[in-house]
Amino acid sequence: MYEPDEECREMIARIGRLCNQRHITQHALAKKAGLSTSTISYLFSKKTKPQVYTILQICKALDISICELFEQDAQKIEKSFSSEEENFICNFRKLSDKKKLFLKSCMNLLLQSGDKSF
């Protein structure tokens, strides 16, 4: 039987594990997600349940999709990458939005070039 309260507790726990793995404090998560620190604090202390938009903002701040949050345990998300990929992703997350956009454009050009020898 599907238990929404249990699923919510597990989801918040997954978010907490992701934050711990990435060394992101609740304050930093709130700031990056554009949410108040009290909203994040209430979620982690189980005083409130999140709205969908709040979860979407948290996923954006953690640079994951909402599907990744629900389909996989946070540890599986992190462990699915090689150390080189994980390093690339960690560095990508540190970039400004403008630099991320530039890097995405470069990657698209490389993918579209069709040159397999490079």
mmCIF file of the C-alpha atoms, coordinates in Angstrom:
data_MODEL
# 
_entry.id   MODEL 
# 
loop_
_atom_site.group_PDB 
_atom_site.id 
_atom_site.type_symbol 
_atom_site.label_atom_id 
_atom_site.label_alt_id 
_atom_site.label_comp_id 
_atom_site.label_asym_id 
_atom_site.label_entity_id 
_atom_site.label_seq_id 
_atom_site.pdbx_PDB_ins_code 
_atom_site.Cartn_x 
_atom_site.Cartn_y 
_atom_site.Cartn_z 
_atom_site.occupancy 
_atom_site.B_iso_or_equiv 
_atom_site.pdbx_formal_charge 
_atom_site.auth_seq_id 
_atom_site.auth_comp_id 
_atom_site.auth_asym_id 
_atom_site.auth_atom_id 
_atom_site.pdbx_PDB_model_num 
ATOM 1   C CA . MET A 1 1   ? 0.000  0.000  0.000   1.00 0.00 ? 1   MET A CA 1 
ATOM 2   C CA . TYR A 1 2   ? 1.321  3.428  -0.959  1.00 0.00 ? 2   TYR A CA 1 
ATOM 3   C CA . GLU A 1 3   ? 2.055  5.643  2.041   1.00 0.00 ? 3   GLU A CA 1 
ATOM 4   C CA . PRO A 1 4   ? 2.471  9.343  1.099   1.00 0.00 ? 4   PRO A CA 1 
ATOM 5   C CA . ASP A 1 5   ? 3.784  10.275 4.556   1.00 0.00 ? 5   ASP A CA 1 
ATOM 6   C CA . GLU A 1 6   ? 6.471  7.581  4.393   1.00 0.00 ? 6   GLU A CA 1 
ATOM 7   C CA . GLU A 1 7   ? 7.423  8.555  0.819   1.00 0.00 ? 7   GLU A CA 1 
ATOM 8   C CA . CYS A 1 8   ? 7.765  12.169 1.960   1.00 0.00 ? 8   CYS A CA 1 
ATOM 9   C CA . ARG A 1 9   ? 10.038 11.160 4.874   1.00 0.00 ? 9   ARG A CA 1 
ATOM 10  C CA . GLU A 1 10  ? 12.192 9.079  2.520   1.00 0.00 ? 10  GLU A CA 1 
ATOM 11  C CA . MET A 1 11  ? 12.384 11.922 -0.004  1.00 0.00 ? 11  MET A CA 1 
ATOM 12  C CA . ILE A 1 12  ? 13.528 14.403 2.647   1.00 0.00 ? 12  ILE A CA 1 
ATOM 13  C CA . ALA A 1 13  ? 16.075 11.827 3.845   1.00 0.00 ? 13  ALA A CA 1 
ATOM 14  C CA . ARG A 1 14  ? 17.385 11.467 0.252   1.00 0.00 ? 14  ARG A CA 1 
ATOM 15  C CA . ILE A 1 15  ? 17.706 15.251 -0.016  1.00 0.00 ? 15  ILE A CA 1 
ATOM 16  C CA . GLY A 1 16  ? 19.555 15.272 3.299   1.00 0.00 ? 16  GLY A CA 1 
ATOM 17  C CA . ARG A 1 17  ? 21.970 12.568 2.115   1.00 0.00 ? 17  ARG A CA 1 
ATOM 18  C CA . LEU A 1 18  ? 22.636 14.462 -1.110  1.00 0.00 ? 18  LEU A CA 1 
ATOM 19  C CA . CYS A 1 19  ? 23.357 17.624 0.855   1.00 0.00 ? 19  CYS A CA 1 
ATOM 20  C CA . ASN A 1 20  ? 25.706 15.739 3.175   1.00 0.00 ? 20  ASN A CA 1 
ATOM 21  C CA . GLN A 1 21  ? 27.536 14.119 0.249   1.00 0.00 ? 21  GLN A CA 1 
ATOM 22  C CA . ARG A 1 22  ? 27.959 17.490 -1.428  1.00 0.00 ? 22  ARG A CA 1 
ATOM 23  C CA . HIS A 1 23  ? 28.780 19.346 1.797   1.00 0.00 ? 23  HIS A CA 1 
ATOM 24  C CA . ILE A 1 24  ? 25.796 21.671 1.357   1.00 0.00 ? 24  ILE A CA 1 
ATOM 25  C CA . THR A 1 25  ? 24.369 23.162 4.537   1.00 0.00 ? 25  THR A CA 1 
ATOM 26  C CA . GLN A 1 26  ? 20.670 23.805 5.006   1.00 0.00 ? 26  GLN A CA 1 
ATOM 27  C CA . HIS A 1 27  ? 21.383 27.536 4.784   1.00 0.00 ? 27  HIS A CA 1 
ATOM 28  C CA . ALA A 1 28  ? 23.296 27.091 1.492   1.00 0.00 ? 28  ALA A CA 1 
ATOM 29  C CA . LEU A 1 29  ? 20.531 24.876 0.086   1.00 0.00 ? 29  LEU A CA 1 
ATOM 30  C CA . ALA A 1 30  ? 17.895 27.451 0.985   1.00 0.00 ? 30  ALA A CA 1 
ATOM 31  C CA . LYS A 1 31  ? 19.890 30.254 -0.620  1.00 0.00 ? 31  LYS A CA 1 
ATOM 32  C CA . LYS A 1 32  ? 20.623 28.284 -3.792  1.00 0.00 ? 32  LYS A CA 1 
ATOM 33  C CA . ALA A 1 33  ? 16.983 27.128 -4.068  1.00 0.00 ? 33  ALA A CA 1 
ATOM 34  C CA . GLY A 1 34  ? 15.597 30.612 -3.450  1.00 0.00 ? 34  GLY A CA 1 
ATOM 35  C CA . LEU A 1 35  ? 13.753 29.432 -0.346  1.00 0.00 ? 35  LEU A CA 1 
ATOM 36  C CA . SER A 1 36  ? 13.743 30.699 3.207   1.00 0.00 ? 36  SER A CA 1 
ATOM 37  C CA . THR A 1 37  ? 15.974 28.968 5.724   1.00 0.00 ? 37  THR A CA 1 
ATOM 38  C CA . SER A 1 38  ? 12.901 28.346 7.864   1.00 0.00 ? 38  SER A CA 1 
ATOM 39  C CA . THR A 1 39  ? 11.234 26.453 4.994   1.00 0.00 ? 39  THR A CA 1 
ATOM 40  C CA . ILE A 1 40  ? 14.246 24.144 4.688   1.00 0.00 ? 40  ILE A CA 1 
ATOM 41  C CA . SER A 1 41  ? 14.552 23.815 8.458   1.00 0.00 ? 41  SER A CA 1 
ATOM 42  C CA . TYR A 1 42  ? 10.863 22.889 8.804   1.00 0.00 ? 42  TYR A CA 1 
ATOM 43  C CA . LEU A 1 43  ? 11.221 20.261 6.055   1.00 0.00 ? 43  LEU A CA 1 
ATOM 44  C CA . PHE A 1 44  ? 14.217 18.583 7.668   1.00 0.00 ? 44  PHE A CA 1 
ATOM 45  C CA . SER A 1 45  ? 12.667 18.715 11.134  1.00 0.00 ? 45  SER A CA 1 
ATOM 46  C CA . LYS A 1 46  ? 9.449  17.188 9.706   1.00 0.00 ? 46  LYS A CA 1 
ATOM 47  C CA . LYS A 1 47  ? 7.329  20.125 10.890  1.00 0.00 ? 47  LYS A CA 1 
ATOM 48  C CA . THR A 1 48  ? 5.914  20.585 7.403   1.00 0.00 ? 48  THR A CA 1 
ATOM 49  C CA . LYS A 1 49  ? 5.547  18.747 4.114   1.00 0.00 ? 49  LYS A CA 1 
ATOM 50  C CA . PRO A 1 50  ? 6.886  20.351 0.929   1.00 0.00 ? 50  PRO A CA 1 
ATOM 51  C CA . GLN A 1 51  ? 4.868  21.721 -1.942  1.00 0.00 ? 51  GLN A CA 1 
ATOM 52  C CA . VAL A 1 52  ? 5.749  20.472 -5.426  1.00 0.00 ? 52  VAL A CA 1 
ATOM 53  C CA . TYR A 1 53  ? 7.323  23.805 -6.399  1.00 0.00 ? 53  TYR A CA 1 
ATOM 54  C CA . THR A 1 54  ? 9.545  23.667 -3.307  1.00 0.00 ? 54  THR A CA 1 
ATOM 55  C CA . ILE A 1 55  ? 10.793 20.217 -4.322  1.00 0.00 ? 55  ILE A CA 1 
ATOM 56  C CA . LEU A 1 56  ? 11.428 21.447 -7.869  1.00 0.00 ? 56  LEU A CA 1 
ATOM 57  C CA . GLN A 1 57  ? 13.462 24.375 -6.509  1.00 0.00 ? 57  GLN A CA 1 
ATOM 58  C CA . ILE A 1 58  ? 15.468 22.014 -4.275  1.00 0.00 ? 58  ILE A CA 1 
ATOM 59  C CA . CYS A 1 59  ? 16.147 19.691 -7.224  1.00 0.00 ? 59  CYS A CA 1 
ATOM 60  C CA . LYS A 1 60  ? 17.330 22.643 -9.298  1.00 0.00 ? 60  LYS A CA 1 
ATOM 61  C CA . ALA A 1 61  ? 19.631 23.713 -6.464  1.00 0.00 ? 61  ALA A CA 1 
ATOM 62  C CA . LEU A 1 62  ? 21.047 20.181 -6.222  1.00 0.00 ? 62  LEU A CA 1 
ATOM 63  C CA . ASP A 1 63  ? 21.340 19.978 -10.016 1.00 0.00 ? 63  ASP A CA 1 
ATOM 64  C CA . ILE A 1 64  ? 19.202 16.836 -10.269 1.00 0.00 ? 64  ILE A CA 1 
ATOM 65  C CA . SER A 1 65  ? 15.865 16.169 -11.903 1.00 0.00 ? 65  SER A CA 1 
ATOM 66  C CA . ILE A 1 66  ? 12.801 15.407 -9.864  1.00 0.00 ? 66  ILE A CA 1 
ATOM 67  C CA . CYS A 1 67  ? 12.820 11.966 -11.534 1.00 0.00 ? 67  CYS A CA 1 
ATOM 68  C CA . GLU A 1 68  ? 16.285 11.274 -10.130 1.00 0.00 ? 68  GLU A CA 1 
ATOM 69  C CA . LEU A 1 69  ? 15.075 12.258 -6.683  1.00 0.00 ? 69  LEU A CA 1 
ATOM 70  C CA . PHE A 1 70  ? 12.145 9.851  -6.789  1.00 0.00 ? 70  PHE A CA 1 
ATOM 71  C CA . GLU A 1 71  ? 13.475 6.997  -8.911  1.00 0.00 ? 71  GLU A CA 1 
ATOM 72  C CA . GLN A 1 72  ? 16.818 6.476  -7.263  1.00 0.00 ? 72  GLN A CA 1 
ATOM 73  C CA . ASP A 1 73  ? 18.290 6.682  -3.829  1.00 0.00 ? 73  ASP A CA 1 
ATOM 74  C CA . ALA A 1 74  ? 20.657 9.652  -3.568  1.00 0.00 ? 74  ALA A CA 1 
ATOM 75  C CA . GLN A 1 75  ? 23.644 7.337  -3.074  1.00 0.00 ? 75  GLN A CA 1 
ATOM 76  C CA . LYS A 1 76  ? 22.847 5.557  -6.344  1.00 0.00 ? 76  LYS A CA 1 
ATOM 77  C CA . ILE A 1 77  ? 22.839 8.898  -8.167  1.00 0.00 ? 77  ILE A CA 1 
ATOM 78  C CA . GLU A 1 78  ? 26.305 9.713  -6.898  1.00 0.00 ? 78  GLU A CA 1 
ATOM 79  C CA . LYS A 1 79  ? 27.707 6.197  -7.366  1.00 0.00 ? 79  LYS A CA 1 
ATOM 80  C CA . SER A 1 80  ? 26.493 5.912  -10.939 1.00 0.00 ? 80  SER A CA 1 
ATOM 81  C CA . PHE A 1 81  ? 29.367 8.153  -12.068 1.00 0.00 ? 81  PHE A CA 1 
ATOM 82  C CA . SER A 1 82  ? 33.022 7.287  -12.466 1.00 0.00 ? 82  SER A CA 1 
ATOM 83  C CA . SER A 1 83  ? 35.392 9.380  -10.362 1.00 0.00 ? 83  SER A CA 1 
ATOM 84  C CA . GLU A 1 84  ? 36.316 11.414 -13.458 1.00 0.00 ? 84  GLU A CA 1 
ATOM 85  C CA . GLU A 1 85  ? 32.645 12.075 -14.219 1.00 0.00 ? 85  GLU A CA 1 
ATOM 86  C CA . GLU A 1 86  ? 31.935 12.894 -10.595 1.00 0.00 ? 86  GLU A CA 1 
ATOM 87  C CA . ASN A 1 87  ? 34.841 15.361 -10.582 1.00 0.00 ? 87  ASN A CA 1 
ATOM 88  C CA . PHE A 1 88  ? 33.519 16.943 -13.790 1.00 0.00 ? 88  PHE A CA 1 
ATOM 89  C CA . ILE A 1 89  ? 30.033 17.246 -12.312 1.00 0.00 ? 89  ILE A CA 1 
ATOM 90  C CA . CYS A 1 90  ? 31.336 18.725 -9.048  1.00 0.00 ? 90  CYS A CA 1 
ATOM 91  C CA . ASN A 1 91  ? 33.333 21.311 -11.001 1.00 0.00 ? 91  ASN A CA 1 
ATOM 92  C CA . PHE A 1 92  ? 30.346 22.026 -13.246 1.00 0.00 ? 92  PHE A CA 1 
ATOM 93  C CA . ARG A 1 93  ? 28.200 22.765 -10.190 1.00 0.00 ? 93  ARG A CA 1 
ATOM 94  C CA . LYS A 1 94  ? 30.726 25.376 -9.046  1.00 0.00 ? 94  LYS A CA 1 
ATOM 95  C CA . LEU A 1 95  ? 30.441 27.365 -12.272 1.00 0.00 ? 95  LEU A CA 1 
ATOM 96  C CA . SER A 1 96  ? 28.310 30.451 -12.699 1.00 0.00 ? 96  SER A CA 1 
ATOM 97  C CA . ASP A 1 97  ? 25.133 30.070 -14.759 1.00 0.00 ? 97  ASP A CA 1 
ATOM 98  C CA . LYS A 1 98  ? 26.809 31.947 -17.628 1.00 0.00 ? 98  LYS A CA 1 
ATOM 99  C CA . LYS A 1 99  ? 29.805 29.577 -17.621 1.00 0.00 ? 99  LYS A CA 1 
ATOM 100 C CA . LYS A 1 100 ? 27.507 26.545 -17.420 1.00 0.00 ? 100 LYS A CA 1 
ATOM 101 C CA . LEU A 1 101 ? 25.662 27.770 -20.503 1.00 0.00 ? 101 LEU A CA 1 
ATOM 102 C CA . PHE A 1 102 ? 28.968 28.257 -22.347 1.00 0.00 ? 102 PHE A CA 1 
ATOM 103 C CA . LEU A 1 103 ? 30.142 24.755 -21.410 1.00 0.00 ? 103 LEU A CA 1 
ATOM 104 C CA . LYS A 1 104 ? 26.824 23.229 -22.520 1.00 0.00 ? 104 LYS A CA 1 
ATOM 105 C CA . SER A 1 105 ? 27.208 25.003 -25.879 1.00 0.00 ? 105 SER A CA 1 
ATOM 106 C CA . CYS A 1 106 ? 30.741 23.620 -26.262 1.00 0.00 ? 106 CYS A CA 1 
ATOM 107 C CA . MET A 1 107 ? 29.535 20.119 -25.447 1.00 0.00 ? 107 MET A CA 1 
ATOM 108 C CA . ASN A 1 108 ? 26.725 20.404 -27.993 1.00 0.00 ? 108 ASN A CA 1 
ATOM 109 C CA . LEU A 1 109 ? 29.204 21.501 -30.666 1.00 0.00 ? 109 LEU A CA 1 
ATOM 110 C CA . LEU A 1 110 ? 31.462 18.535 -29.879 1.00 0.00 ? 110 LEU A CA 1 
ATOM 111 C CA . LEU A 1 111 ? 28.533 16.130 -30.030 1.00 0.00 ? 111 LEU A CA 1 
ATOM 112 C CA . GLN A 1 112 ? 27.276 17.590 -33.304 1.00 0.00 ? 112 GLN A CA 1 
ATOM 113 C CA . SER A 1 113 ? 30.690 17.548 -34.964 1.00 0.00 ? 113 SER A CA 1 
ATOM 114 C CA . GLY A 1 114 ? 30.446 13.816 -35.558 1.00 0.00 ? 114 GLY A CA 1 
ATOM 115 C CA . ASP A 1 115 ? 34.237 13.522 -35.432 1.00 0.00 ? 115 ASP A CA 1 
ATOM 116 C CA . LYS A 1 116 ? 34.848 10.251 -33.623 1.00 0.00 ? 116 LYS A CA 1 
ATOM 117 C CA . SER A 1 117 ? 38.655 10.493 -33.850 1.00 0.00 ? 117 SER A CA 1 
ATOM 118 C CA . PHE A 1 118 ? 38.864 13.492 -31.523 1.00 0.00 ? 118 PHE A CA 1 
# 
